Amino acid sequence: MSAQIITLDDLYEFKTQLLEDIRTILNNQKDITTKKWLKSAEVRKLLNISPGTLQTLRINGTLPYTKIGGTMYYNLNDIEKLLNKNKQKVT
């Protein structure tokens, strides 16, 4: 295996890229949680659930939604209520 030399410039470039990536991730999270209405893909990403699970939550009335055209919207407050309602207490 050959040895590689890492310079200060390499470390600076790595740091710059890492900070940029972190900012991007934080901005994406901020955009999702500051909206009042979220689309299905945003809800799935926020809750880390599959499209089928989201459909089940809609069908059984667990998560209310509004449909305009072919797009479904979910109120962020309803999602927060659902999470708080199902919060498990640590004993």
MIVEX-12887 format. One record per residue: x, y, z of N, C-alpha, C, O, CB in turn; residue number from 1. Coordinates in steps of 0.001 Angstrom, whole numbers, always signed. Glycine has a CB too. Layout:
BEGIN
X,Y,Z,X,Y,Z,X,Y,Z,X,Y,Z,X,Y,Z,NUM
...
! end
This chain:
BEGIN
+847,-1168,+0,+0,+0,+0,+896,+1235,+0,+1858,+1312,+763,-965,-4,+1219,1
+582,+2171,-836,+1409,+3367,-913,+918,+4410,+88,-266,+4477,+419,+1400,+3942,-2342,2
+1846,+5204,+547,+1526,+6254,+1510,+1107,+7507,+765,+1631,+7816,-305,+2729,+6547,+2436,3
+146,+8232,+1350,-277,+9496,+777,+21,+10605,+1763,-143,+10456,+2974,-1774,+9470,+412,4
+456,+11700,+1219,+764,+12853,+2069,-410,+13826,+1997,-870,+14205,+920,+2104,+13550,+1627,5
-873,+14213,+3174,-1969,+15174,+3258,-1381,+16515,+3674,-672,+16627,+4673,-3078,+14700,+4267,6
-1696,+17517,+2881,-1161,+18847,+3153,-2183,+19675,+3937,-3337,+19276,+4092,-781,+19561,+1834,7
-1741,+20821,+4420,-2649,+21735,+5113,-3736,+22222,+4163,-4877,+22421,+4577,-1874,+22933,+5698,8
-3392,+22413,+2898,-4385,+22828,+1912,-5468,+21754,+1744,-6648,+22076,+1603,-3706,+23119,+558,9
-5063,+20482,+1759,-6021,+19391,+1658,-6981,+19412,+2849,-8189,+19241,+2684,-5291,+18038,+1580,10
-6437,+19623,+4041,-7269,+19679,+5248,-8214,+20876,+5212,-9371,+20762,+5618,-6387,+19747,+6500,11
-7742,+22002,+4738,-8583,+23193,+4640,-9723,+22953,+3653,-10866,+23329,+3914,-7746,+24416,+4209,12
-9410,+22333,+2531,-10432,+22032,+1525,-11470,+21062,+2096,-12670,+21223,+1873,-9781,+21436,+250,13
-10998,+20062,+2831,-11903,+19098,+3468,-12822,+19806,+4462,-14027,+19556,+4484,-11098,+17985,+4182,14
-12260,+20681,+5277,-13048,+21413,+6271,-14106,+22282,+5597,-15253,+22331,+6041,-12133,+22282,+7148,15
-13720,+22957,+4537,-14646,+23822,+3818,-15806,+23021,+3240,-16962,+23428,+3352,-13918,+24574,+2705,16
-15500,+21883,+2623,-16537,+21033,+2041,-17447,+20453,+3124,-18662,+20383,+2942,-15902,+19901,+1224,17
-16864,+20039,+4243,-17642,+19485,+5339,-18621,+20518,+5903,-19785,+20198,+6141,-16712,+18981,+6441,18
-18163,+21734,+6114,-19031,+22792,+6628,-20149,+23111,+5639,-21286,+23357,+6042,-18214,+24056,+6926,19
-19832,+23107,+4370,-20839,+23365,+3345,-21911,+22264,+3351,-23103,+22548,+3230,-20174,+23461,+1952,20
-21474,+21019,+3492,-22419,+19906,+3548,-23318,+19999,+4778,-24520,+19748,+4689,-21669,+18575,+3550,21
-22751,+20355,+5907,-23533,+20492,+7144,-24558,+21610,+7006,-25705,+21460,+7426,-22606,+20767,+8349,22
-24146,+22733,+6418,-25081,+23853,+6209,-26239,+23430,+5310,-27390,+23780,+5569,-24347,+25066,+5590,23
-25936,+22686,+4267,-26974,+22217,+3345,-27969,+21325,+4072,-29178,+21474,+3899,-26347,+21459,+2160,24
-27475,+20408,+4875,-28351,+19506,+5623,-29230,+20295,+6585,-30435,+20056,+6663,-27524,+18458,+6392,25
-28639,+21228,+7313,-29405,+22021,+8274,-30449,+22881,+7579,-31568,+23015,+8074,-28473,+22901,+9097,26
-30101,+23460,+6448,-31061,+24287,+5711,-32216,+23451,+5190,-33357,+23911,+5197,-30372,+25005,+4550,27
-31946,+22235,+4740,-33017,+21362,+4258,-33956,+20996,+5396,-35173,+20986,+5207,-32436,+20090,+3619,28
-33418,+20696,+6572,-34253,+20373,+7733,-35075,+21591,+8142,-36252,+21463,+8479,-33383,+19889,+8918,29
-34460,+22767,+8114,-35131,+23994,+8509,-36306,+24281,+7581,-37375,+24684,+8038,-34147,+25169,+8506,30
-36110,+24073,+6268,-37172,+24319,+5303,-38378,+23443,+5582,-39512,+23913,+5489,-36671,+24083,+3888,31
-38161,+22191,+5920,-39263,+21261,+6158,-40032,+21648,+7414,-41263,+21645,+7407,-38738,+19823,+6280,32
-39337,+21976,+8474,-40019,+22202,+9747,-40579,+23608,+9904,-41273,+23864,+10888,-39082,+21923,+10869,33
-40313,+24534,+8982,-40871,+25872,+9104,-42118,+26035,+8246,-42824,+27036,+8369,-39833,+26911,+8719,34
-42396,+25079,+7388,-43607,+25140,+6575,-44809,+24719,+7407,-44689,+23911,+8328,-43475,+24245,+5323,35
-45965,+25274,+7073,-47189,+24869,+7760,-47778,+23636,+7091,-48322,+22767,+7773,-48217,+26017,+7772,36
-47679,+23545,+5777,-48233,+22430,+5024,-47113,+21695,+4319,-46271,+22313,+3667,-49288,+22914,+4012,37
-47099,+20376,+4446,-46058,+19548,+3845,-46674,+18610,+2816,-47801,+18144,+2982,-45302,+18745,+4928,38
-45924,+18337,+1750,-46355,+17367,+752,-45981,+15968,+1235,-45224,+15811,+2192,-45715,+17668,-639,39
-46518,+14965,+566,-46314,+13572,+974,-44840,+13207,+1094,-44435,+12588,+2078,-46983,+12643,-13,40
-44039,+13582,+111,-42615,+13226,+137,-41916,+13835,+1346,-41045,+13204,+1945,-41923,+13687,-1151,41
-42294,+15058,+1706,-41685,+15722,+2861,-42086,+15026,+4159,-41271,+14885,+5071,-42093,+17206,+2908,42
-43346,+14591,+4239,-43818,+13884,+5433,-43098,+12546,+5563,-42669,+12165,+6652,-45353,+13669,+5377,43
-42969,+11834,+4436,-42271,+10543,+4469,-40827,+10719,+4914,-40308,+9912,+5686,-42317,+9869,+3089,44
-40183,+11765,+4432,-38793,+12020,+4820,-38710,+12407,+6298,-37827,+11941,+7018,-38181,+13134,+3939,45
-39623,+13252,+6739,-39625,+13712,+8129,-39849,+12564,+9102,-39187,+12485,+10137,-40697,+14774,+8332,46
-40783,+11669,+8770,-41116,+10561,+9667,-40351,+9285,+9350,-40430,+8303,+10088,-42590,+10283,+9608,47
-39611,+9309,+8246,-38846,+8141,+7805,-39765,+6924,+7622,-39533,+5849,+8174,-37727,+7818,+8821,48
-40810,+7142,+6827,-41778,+6077,+6568,-41918,+5867,+5064,-41520,+6717,+4267,-43154,+6413,+7204,49
-42483,+4735,+4691,-42669,+4389,+3282,-43962,+5016,+2751,-44813,+5443,+3531,-42699,+2849,+3098,50
-44106,+5070,+1422,-45367,+5570,+860,-46570,+4751,+1321,-47641,+5310,+1557,-45298,+5564,-661,51
-46407,+3434,+1452,-47501,+2582,+1911,-47931,+2892,+3328,-49123,+2891,+3635,-47103,+1143,+1817,52
-46956,+3161,+4201,-47272,+3511,+5592,-48025,+4835,+5647,-48984,+4976,+6406,-45982,+3594,+6442,53
-47594,+5800,+4845,-48289,+7085,+4819,-49711,+6900,+4307,-50640,+7517,+4828,-47529,+8101,+3942,54
-49890,+6062,+3297,-51224,+5786,+2772,-52106,+5144,+3850,-53280,+5490,+3980,-51135,+4869,+1534,55
-51547,+4224,+4608,-52292,+3583,+5697,-52715,+4613,+6741,-53843,+4567,+7232,-51442,+2476,+6357,56
-51833,+5529,+7081,-52164,+6580,+8054,-53303,+7457,+7538,-54142,+7913,+8316,-50924,+7447,+8356,57
-53331,+7691,+6225,-54421,+8469,+5626,-55725,+7680,+5655,-56761,+8186,+6088,-54074,+8864,+4176,58
-55661,+6442,+5193,-56876,+5625,+5052,-57564,+5388,+6387,-58788,+5478,+6481,-56539,+4287,+4409,59
-56778,+5082,+7428,-57422,+4781,+8714,-57712,+6041,+9542,-58171,+5946,+10681,-56542,+3837,+9520,60
-57444,+7212,+8969,-57798,+8469,+9622,-56829,+8915,+10700,-57113,+9857,+11439,-59143,+8351,+10214,61
-55684,+8248,+10798,-54698,+8617,+11810,-54080,+9979,+11523,-53819,+10760,+12437,-53606,+7560,+11891,62
-53850,+10253,+10242,-53218,+11513,+9847,-54114,+12231,+8841,-54238,+11793,+7697,-51802,+11264,+9244,63
-54740,+13335,+9262,-55601,+14088,+8341,-54785,+14705,+7205,-53594,+14977,+7360,-56363,+15190,+9099,64
-55433,+14919,+6076,-54761,+15517,+4928,-55759,+16331,+4121,-56972,+16204,+4290,-54103,+14435,+4045,65
-55230,+17159,+3252,-56030,+17939,+2321,-55532,+17610,+926,-54326,+17610,+675,-55943,+19481,+2620,66
-56453,+17331,+24,-56068,+16996,-1343,-56510,+18121,-2268,-57685,+18489,-2306,-56688,+15638,-1784,67
-55556,+18657,-3008,-55838,+19688,-4006,-55276,+19173,-5319,-54070,+18971,-5459,-55214,+21094,-3612,68
-56160,+18964,-6267,-55732,+18328,-7513,-55284,+16917,-7176,-56021,+16157,-6547,-54581,+19139,-8216,69
-54083,+16572,-7592,-53551,+15256,-7274,-52545,+15276,-6145,-51918,+14256,-5858,-52925,+14661,-8481,70
-52377,+16419,-5499,-51364,+16572,-4458,-52012,+16570,-3082,-53013,+17246,-2845,-50562,+17865,-4668,71
-51415,+15792,-2174,-51914,+15734,-807,-51013,+16566,+104,-49786,+16512,+16,-51992,+14269,-311,72
-51646,+17321,+964,-50931,+18185,+1900,-51291,+17783,+3325,-52424,+17400,+3618,-51266,+19682,+1647,73
-50294,+17884,+4204,-50462,+17517,+5611,-50062,+18707,+6463,-49025,+19330,+6234,-49616,+16253,+5980,74
-50894,+19017,+7449,-50603,+20126,+8347,-49527,+19682,+9344,-49648,+18629,+9970,-51895,+20602,+9087,75
-48485,+20488,+9484,-47390,+20159,+10391,-47895,+20008,+11832,-47392,+19172,+12582,-46299,+21241,+10320,76
-48883,+20813,+12213,-49441,+20703,+13572,-50099,+19345,+13799,-50008,+18784,+14890,-50462,+21822,+13822,77
-50762,+18816,+12770,-51383,+17488,+12893,-50323,+16405,+13082,-50522,+15460,+13844,-52239,+17175,+11649,78
-49204,+16548,+12386,-48109,+15580,+12518,-47528,+15643,+13924,-47263,+14609,+14538,-47002,+15848,+11465,79
-47328,+16863,+14438,-46796,+17020,+15788,-47755,+16452,+16829,-47321,+15819,+17791,-46518,+18493,+16080,80
-49072,+16676,+16641,-50072,+16120,+17564,-50011,+14595,+17563,-50061,+13963,+18618,-51494,+16596,+17180,81
-49901,+14007,+16365,-49816,+12557,+16244,-48593,+12019,+16979,-48681,+11014,+17685,-49769,+12147,+14771,82
-47462,+12684,+16815,-46239,+12250,+17496,-46378,+12377,+19009,-45980,+11476,+19748,-45035,+13067,+17009,83
-46933,+13476,+19466,-47110,+13674,+20922,-48121,+12695,+21500,-47946,+12207,+22617,-47562,+15114,+21219,84
-49177,+12407,+20746,-50217,+11479,+21208,-49638,+10075,+21400,-50047,+9348,+22305,-51395,+11440,+20201,85
-48700,+9704,+20556,-48123,+8351,+20614,-46783,+8301,+21332,-46063,+7305,+21261,-47954,+7805,+19217,86
-46459,+9385,+22024,-45194,+9417,+22752,-45206,+8385,+23870,-46168,+8283,+24630,-44929,+10822,+23320,87
-44135,+7632,+23957,-44014,+6594,+24984,-43333,+7181,+26217,-42340,+7900,+26104,-43215,+5365,+24449,88
-43864,+6877,+27371,-43257,+7357,+28611,-42189,+6364,+29053,-42392,+5151,+29012,-44332,+7550,+29727,89
-41057,+6896,+29471,-39968,+6061,+29975,-40241,+5773,+31442,-40503,+6680,+32231,-38573,+6753,+29784,90
-40174,+4499,+31790,-40447,+4132,+33189,-39195,+3760,+33914,-39243,+3425,+35098,-41428,+2988,+33263,91
! end
